[in-house]
Amino acid sequence: AVGLALFALFCAALMWAAWRALRNSTSPLASGAVASLAAFAVSSGASAVSFRWFGSGLMFFFAAALVTRFALAARREPDSAKPEPHAAKHTPYASRLTRRAAALAPRAAMFKPLRLPHALARRGHALGLAAALVVLVAMCVQAASVVLLAEAQGSADGARADSLYRSSLAVNPLDPATHYNYGVWLLLQKREREAVPHLGYALARGFHTSTCYEYLAGAESNAGQTEAAERTLAEGARVYPRSVFMRVRHASALARLGRTQDSELEMRAALLLDSRAARGWRWLIDEDIDAAIAAARRDPSVPMPGELQPEDAVFAVLEENERRFPEAVTSGWRARMRNSTFLRMP
């Protein structure tokens, strides 16, 4: 409760500062800083990734510092904007430069540096330098982790890719993006049990699209953790109550656990949202892609798998189904796609 109250106070202070900055400053930098804060707030409301990303946090506080500076300058401006007594004494024959200097004198007074004792000033410089070095080291570590991650994603050698992923995590073990990409890679390598902790770490730290929930649930299901998979999908359906895909996937997980009544209730909710998409997802999840394509050709009320949204969730389901339908890996739609890809290679 205390943390929530302090967070609300912090947000209220930023909103007040933004309002004062926009009201009293005509500088485009002020409106740009306020727009940056607004964009950051919107993106953080959709996903926590932007707030957890180190570079985004730095930019947020930089923009907040600019907004606060403009707000405080605007607050001091009315008192200091009064003309000096000597300003009225200028004659029409005074030089333009003198009049300009007199007009700017009150504003310049606002920016007079604070006089600090020499020892305190030296400590302040040392502290600023130390903070800059800490930021530099942190950014270098982050850059090294990102480079290793990119090399791992581009490597065709499984052993080398695994080593690069591990090296990236060794450099920055707190990066959820590396955990997520490594978890998906492990899932594609059929190492589901190893993938579960990495995907769970990423899901708990901002990677929570419906496809992220499906990847974790698929890894848990294929690793034999069916109850954990159902809990993951139940959370996903709670976070995205209007997602037809999440509802149908959860209904399927409940049916596999023998909870028929709960499964029917969840499927009914999906049908109410979009009956056509719900039927298409159920065919794809329970019977795999070849049966889903055949059903769509027979019945116009069943969409083709390519019509389902989100599109990346279709591939996540197909990856999970390869464990349940091993014969489908080398036949049907997958075989046709593999052959067409091979024929297009130079």
PyMOL commands that set and color helices and strands:
alter all, ss='L'
color gray80, all
select helices_A, chain A and resi 2-24+28-46+49-52+54-80+85-89+96-110+118-154+158-171+176-188+192-204+210-222+226-239+244-256+260-273+275-298+305-307+311-324+326-330+332-344
alter helices_A, ss='H'
color red, helices_A
deselect
rebuild
show_as cartoon
